[in-house]
């Protein structure tokens, strides 16, 4: 299992319907297979996620956030890791809003 504890991630790509950007910072915490994160920046005033990590480092998570319009947005996300040559983690994410228009998207975030 990959240990995400105390790792910082930033988006490098996102679908147009997403709210995260290169200004968004994710601070991951992990105890056992339980992952949490606080995140903020760009269009996001404050966000939280909670998920479970499987033996291959894949993450199944739920998130909620308050955007710069003071809207509460919620969603689900599945992330698949890649270990880069420099040892950092890149996560390929497939997500869907469970609020708003319920649209789907893809993003890539990378360990800083």
N, C-alpha and C positions, 0 to 999 in steps of 0.2 A: 504494500500500500504506500502511496506517495504521502509524505507529511507536508501539509500546506500551512502548518502553524507558523504564525508571525511573518508570513510572506505578503508582500505588497504587489498588487497587479494593477495594470492600466490597460484600457482598451487600445488596440491598434487598428481595428476595423469594426464597423457595426452597420446593420441595415438602416435605411432611412427612417423607418418607423420606430427606431430605438431611441432612448434618451441618454445613454452613456456616450462619452466622447473621450478624447485623449486627455481631457481635463479631469476625468473621474478617477478617483483613487479608491481601491478596494484593500482593506486590511483584513486578511484571513486569519482565523483562529481555528484550531482543531484539537479536539480531545477524543482519542480513540478514533471511531469512524464518523464522529459528528463534527460537521464544519459549520462555522458561522462567519459572518463578515459584516462590518459596518462599511458604508461607502458614501461618498459625497463628491461634489465638483461638477462643473459645467452646468447642465440643466437640472442637476439633482441636488436638492438642499440636504437631504438625509435619506439613507436607505439601509436596509438590513436584509440579509439572506440567511437561510438555514438549510442544511442539506446533509446527506449521507454520502460517504466516500466508499466505493467498493475496492476490492483487492487489486484492481488494475488502475486505481486513481481516478476513475470516472466519478462524476459528481451528479447527483440528482437533488435539485434544490428548488426552493420556493423563495420569492423575494417580494418585498414591498418598499415603496419609496415615495417621497414627497418631492414633486418637481418644482421648477421655478414659477409655475402658475398656481402653486399651493394645492395641486391635485394629488390625491393618494392613488398610486398606480400599483398593481399587483401582477405577478406572473410566475411562470414555471420555467425552469431551464435545466438542460442536460449538457454537461461539459465533458469533453474528452481531452486528456492531456497528451502533450508531446514534450519530451525532454530534448531541449536544444543542445547543440554542440558545446555551448558554454556552460551547460548544466542547469540553466534556467528552465522554467516551465512555461509552455504556451498552452492555453486552453481554447479549444474550438467549441463554441457554444451554439446550441439550437434552443431558442426560447419562444415563448408565446405569452402575450398579455392575457390575464384572466379578468382584466378590467378594460374599460374603454372599448376599442373596436375589436379586441380579441385577436388581433393579427399576429402573425408569426415572423420571426427574424433569425438572423445568424450574426454572431459576433466572434471576435478573436481578442483575447486578453493575454497579456504577457507579464511574467514576473519581472519586477524592477531590480 
